[in-house]
Amino acid sequence: MNHGRRRFLATAAATMAGLELSMLGATRSLLHGRGVGADGGLSALRSATAWLNSSPQTAEGLRGKVVLVDFWTYTCINWLRTLPYLRAWAEKYQGRDLVIIGVHTPEYGFEHDIGNVRRAVKAMRIDYPVAVDNDYAIWNGFDNQYWPALYLIDAKGATRNHQFGEGEYDVAEATIRKLLMEAGAGDIGRDLVTPDARGIEVAADWDNLRSPENYLGSERTEGFVSNHDAAKLGLNEWTVAGTWTIGRHAVTLTEAHGRIVSRFHARDLHMVLGPAEKGTSVRFRVRIDGQPPGSARGIDVDGQGQGAVTQQRLYQLIRQSRPIADRQFEIEFLDPGVEAFAFTFG
C-alpha cells in the first residue's frame, strides 16, 4: 500500500501463492463518536478542491441533517460495488433529510484530473454532492485510511457509525434509518433497499476469488516474472512481452503489439488502463487460455476479445461463469501508447 492509503476488501479470507488476502472483518462500526472533532469531521469539507453536483457543503449548513460521508476513487472496484447501495439510499432517503456526500480522494495521478472525475460522476449516475479532495485534506480530517469508507454523522454532528470496505449494507441502512428517526423524519417504512447492480457493479464471487489486486508499476507490484516465459506462469504471476517501459506506478507500451499475460483465479478480471496521451485510442485484443473470451467477455470487450482504451479508467475484460478455475489471461495492445496500472478481480 502507498503512504497509508488502503483499499479494503470484504467478506472472505484466502491465502494465495504465499500472500494473505485479508477480506474478513472489513466492516468496523462505532456507535458513539470517533474522536475527529465535535462536528464528526465535517469541518474538513471546507478544504475541498472543488464541488460537483452542488454548491460547497459546510458543517454549519449540514447541522440538523443526517450525513453520510463516502470516501471513494473512481477506479476502485471495491467502491464501485458499493455504488448501487449509495444510489438507492440517495433515492429513498434524501427527501427525509439524509445528505450523502461523496469525497473523491484520488489514488492514481490521473484521478486528480477534475475532467476525469466529472466524466466518471456523470457516467456512474451520481447525483449527490461530490467533494473533490485532491489534497487529501478531507481524508486527513477524518483520519481515514481506506477506499471505500463510509461515515454516518447524526443531526447533532456526532459520528455514530463508520464502515470500511464492502458488505454489511443492512447494518449501514439500519443506522441511517435510526438516525433519521431520531432526527424526527417520521414514518420511513420498514423495507430496506434492493439495488439493481449490473455490469462492473455486481458483487464479487467471493467463494471463487483467489487472486488479489496487483499494481503493475515497480513500486508496488507482486508476482512479476521477468523471463517472459508465459507458459510457466504460476497462479497470480504476470509478465510482459514487447517493448515496455516499467515505471514506478505503471508500465507503458512504446511499440505496437505488446502483451501482458497473467494467471488468475476469479470470476472477473479488470485492469486500470489509460492512453498515455489523452484523446488517443489504443486497440487491444483479449484471450483467455489462448482463445477469444466469447461468453466470458467483460463489458469492455466483444466476443472476439476486441476493445479499445480511450479513457483513463477501470476496464472489465473478463466475466466468466462457474466453474471457476485457474486461467491464463492475455491482452495484446495493437497500438503503442497505453499505460497499465493495475489488475483487480471479482
Buried (B, 14 or more C-beta within 10 A) or exposed (E): EEEEBBBBBBBBEBEBBEBEBBBEEBBBBBEEBBEBBEBBBBBBBBBBBBBBBEEEBEBEEBEEBBBBBBBBBBBBBBBBBBBBBBBBBBEBBBEBBBBBBBBBBBBBEBBBBBEBBBBBBEEBEBBBBBBBBBEBBBBBBBEBBBBBBBBBBBBBBBBBBBBBBBBBBEEBBEBBBBBBBEBEBEEBEEEBBEBEBEEBBBBBBBEBBBBBBBBBBEEBBBBBBEEEEBEEBEBBBBBBBBEBEBBEBBBBBEEBBBBBBBBBBBBBBBBBBBBBEEEBEBBBBBBBEEEBBEEBBBBBBEEEBBBBBBBBBBBBBBBBEEEBEBBBBBBBBBBBBBBBBBBBBB
